[in-house]
Amino acid sequence: SVEHSDGQSVLTDSLWRRCSAFEWLRNYLLVYYPHIVVPPLPEKRAEFVWHKLSADNMDPDFVEGRRIGLENFLLRLASHPILCRDKIFYLFLTQEGNWKETVNETGFQLK
């Protein structure tokens, strides 16, 4: 559930987000909140540096680990006293479609 600024809680169904949407959200937050340490995103692919090989990104264990990492990213944002109140973050959690267009309208990429 997501809590509105007026204190009311809204239950949402699940939303699908591509990994690129998480990157957009993080980049937006980095631009608009340069004084705050924004949590990192989990790695996009499993790399074994000591072998210089990439593992299968569709491996169920890797996918589950990435999902958990993305969930932890969102939980860290939601627990931050400032970031949790950001309108774009709220829309990321609640807006079904056109979320990327909403972020683009902020002009964060020009800053």
C-alpha positions, 0 to 999 in steps of 0.5 A: 500500500502507498500512503498519500500525503493526507494520511490515507492509505491506497492499496495498489495492485502490482505494477510492472516496471522495466529495469530501465524505469528504475534507472530513470527513477534513480537518475531523476533522484540524483539530479533533484536531490544532489545532497542525498545519497541515493541507494544504488541499484543491483547489478544488471547482470551476473559477472564473474570477474575472476573468469571474465564471463557473464552468467545467464541473466535469465537464470532464475536465481539471478532474476530472483536476486535482482528482484530482491535488490530492486525491492530493497532499493524501493524500500530504502527510498520509501524509508527516507524522510525526504525521498519518500515524499517525492511526487515522481517516486509516488507516481513510480509506485502508483501510475500505471502508464506514461510514467516515463513521460511524466519524468521527462516533463520534469526536464531532469535530463537537462540539468 
